[in-house]
Amino acid sequence: AIMVLGAGTTDATPTIMTAGGVAGTTNQVILPNNSAYYFKGRIIAGVTGAGNTAAWTFEGAIKRGANAASTVIVGTVNTSLVAQDAGASTWTFTATADTTNGGLAVTVTGQLATTIRWVCEVETTEMTY
């Protein structure tokens, strides 16, 4: 499967990327009970008007047991900074298990008083048992 997520930040508050709206069970990469996913993603972030820009890749595995609370990242998510302007050096992201909704949470953190647009494409290979 492929899912495109987005977010906009104007400060340094962590924000979960979604396919629209507040993070929930219909707009993130959500696993069904008793499943495991390999995921691979690409993130691009930038300031309006061709300002500062940064790009990353990430990949890993996530699994969910009998319920959302049992969702965990398997091992460590491998991340790579692909490119970054000096003015984007404080921008970050994480890929973690969302134990409330039972899926993958891609969380971005921007910069104070800076409007940044974030787009992420996540590709998954899915197995249910």
N, C-alpha and C positions, 0 to 999 in steps of 0.2 A: 504494500500500500504506500501511497505518497500523500502527505498532508502538508499544507502551507499554513504557517502560523505568522502572526504579526503582532506588533506592539508599538506604542509610542511612549517615550519618556521625556520628562522635562526636568528631572532632578535625579538624585542618586538613590532613589527608593527602588528596591528590587520589584520587578513586574513580571508576572507569568505571561508568556506569549500564548495566544489562543487563535483559533480560526474565527474569532469574533466574540465580543462580550466578556463577561467575567468568567474566569476559569471554572469549568464544570465537566460533566461527563459526556458532553456532546461536541466540545470544541477543542479538545486536546487529543493526544495519542492515548487512548484508554484501552486497557487490556481486559478481555473477558476473564472470568474465574478460570483457574487451572490452565494458564498459558504462559508462554515465554516469547519475547520478541528480541530480535537483533535490530538495532536502530543505527542509522547513519544520517547525519544532518550537516547542513551548511547554513551559516548565518551571515547576513550582510547588514551593516548598520551605517547610517550616514545622517549628516546634518543637511537641511535644505540649502539649495544654492551651491551644490558641489563643495560643501565644507568638508570637515573631517570625516573620514570613513574608516571602517574596520571590518575584517572578515575572518571567520573561523570555520573549522570543520570539527566534527565530533562523532564518536561511535562507541557503542557498548551493547550491553544486554540488560534486559529487565524482565522480571517474572512476577506473576501474581498467583497466589494460591487460592484459598477458598473464598476470599473477600478482598475488598479494596485495602483494608488495613494491612494485609499480608504482602503488598507490593514492595519489591526491593530491587535495587540495582545489583547486578551480579558483578562482583569485582569492582573495577574502577572504570569510569568513563574516560576514554582517551580523547584529549582535545588538542587542537593545533591552531595556533594563530597563523593565518595565511598572509595577512597584510594589515597594516595599521598606520595611519597618520600620527604624528607626534601628539597632536591635540586630542587624540582618542585613546591615549595610553591608560586612562583610568576606567574605561568601559569594560565591563565583564559580563560573562554569562555562566550559568551552571545548568547541568542536566541531572535531575534528581527524581526519585520516586515520589509521586503524589499519593500518599496513603489515605487521603480523604476521598479522592475521586477514582483511585485505582489505575493510575497511568504514569506517563512520563511528563514531568514538568520542566519546561525550558524557561529559565528565569534570567532576565537581563537587568543590568544595572547601568544606568546612564550617568549623566553629569549634571551638577547643579546649574540651573538657569540655562540649560541647553536643550533644545528640542531635537530629539534623535528619533528617526524612524528605523525600525528593526523588522527584518523579514527572515524567516527560517523555513527551509524545506526539510522535512523529515521523511526518510524512506525506511520502511520496516519490512522485515521478513518474519512471518508470524507462524507460531506453532501452538496448538491447543491440545491438551492431553486429558 
